[in-house]
Amino acid sequence: MIEMAVQGLAVDERTRTPVVLLKEKEGTRMLPIWIGPSEASSIAIELTGRKFQRPLTHDLLKTVIDGLSATVPKIAIVELREKTYFAKVFLERDNEVLTIDARPSDCIALALRTRSPIFVKEELLREEDSVEEASEPSMEDLQRQLED
């Protein structure tokens, strides 16, 4: 497993779909993952530090995890099947680890809120969607699209 960090968000100009870009913490490889607008918005909100009076879905999930006295030691993107990525949230409580299937976008939004590390299986960085260092993604482009 390779530790990654959120490089930013961009918009695929062909499909007008948000893309979250993950970059190796100790390297230059990047993994773009196409996501939905609401998940992109949730990630963008956390990246920009915006706060709302009421909790959003991923904030609620973090509150529930905290309320259960659990932690998120990591999230992992573990598989690519038919051009769809699959991920897992790892929850730990009382030295017991529970693994939950989740969409990568939800895992990333949760990891940002819980300050948990993001991992990707090495093989996925060798797939066709993995890219070498890309140009800086534009948060402004994504936010404009989400507001349209």
Disulfide bonds with the S-S distance in Angstrom:
none
